[in-house]
Amino acid sequence: MNTIFSKSECLEHYTWGDDCHGWIFVDTDALSVKQELMPPDTAEKLHYHEQATQFFYIMNGRAKFTVDGEVIELREQQAIQIDPMQQHSIANHQHTDLEFLVYSYPSTKNDRIEIK
């Protein structure tokens, strides 16, 4: 049977950071698929994953990524892949919400190391 996913029909809704939101659509050891929303002027902490590759697709807004010290700005309908061991973070410095999909393979469960 095929499953239909949406924000209202997801495996789990969660909050993170400074009033950011996430919706989990797929959550296995091999793959994680999430939609996340970052309000204006929010950012996550710099971190990396030892195993997981992540693919971020911007749906709405503009994202500012820092990847291994390089600042990369993405707009709607652009994407970026972050490989294992790359130090990275995402920020929303705009006046509107930032919404994106993030695919992690394998999952980032127990695979997040924050940079102090």
N, C-alpha and C positions, 0 to 999 in steps of 0.2 A: 504494500500500500504506500502510495506517495504521501508525504507530509508537506503541508503548506506552512511556511514560517512567516511571521511578521513580528513587530514589536509587541503586539498584544497576544501573539501565539508563539512564544519562544520557550526554550527550556528553563531559562532563568533571567531575571532582570537584576542588575547589581549597580551599586554606586561606587565611585572611586575618586580619588583626588579631591579637588575643590568643586563639588557638586556636578561631577561628570557622571554619565550614565552609560551602561552597556547592556546589550541583549545577546544572550548566547543562543545560537541556532544549531550548531554542531559542537559536540564536546566528547571526543574520543581521545585515546592516547595518541593516535596517528594524526588527527586533524581537529583544529578548533576554528569555528567560523563565528565571528561576532560583529555586531554593529555597535558603534560607540558614538556618543555625542559629547562634545566639549563646549561649554558656554564660552562667551567672550573672555579674554584675558585669563585663560587657564593653561596649565602645562603639566606634563608628567615629569617624573624624576629620570635623570640619565641612568640607563641600565643596559644590560646585554643578556643574551641567552646563549648557553653553551651548545645546545642541540637544535633549537628551533630556528627555522627560516620563517620570516613574516612577510606578508604581502599586504600593503595598505592601499585601498582604493578610495579616493575622495569623492563623496557623493554631493555634499553641499559645503560651501565655505572655502577657506584657504588654510592650508596647514604649513607650519614651519617645522621641518625636521632638522635635527642635528644628528649627523651620522659620522662617527669617528672624527669629530671636530669640524666637519664641513656643514654649513647651513644650506638646506635645500628647501625651496618653497614650491608647494604644489597647489594647483587650483582644481576646481571641479573637473571630473572625468580624467584625472591624472592619477598615476599609481607609482609606488616605489617598492622594491624588494629589499629587505634587510636580512643579511646573511648571519649565521651563527657567529658569535664573538664580536660583532660590530656593536660598539657603544652607540646608543641612540635614545632619542626622546622626541616627542611631538608636542607642539604648542599651538594655541589659537590666540593670536594677537589682534584679531579682527574685532569688529563690533557686532558680529552675527555669530550664530552657532556654527560649529564645525561638526559635520557628520561623515563617518567613514566606515568602511568594512575592513576588517582585519582577518586574514587567513593565516593561521600558524600551523606549520607542519614540521615535525610532530608538534603536539600540543605544548604550550608553555607551562603546563602544570609542574610545579616544583623546579622550574628552569628559568628563574629570573634573579639576576644578581644586580643589585643597585650599586651605583658608583657613589662613594661618599664624598 
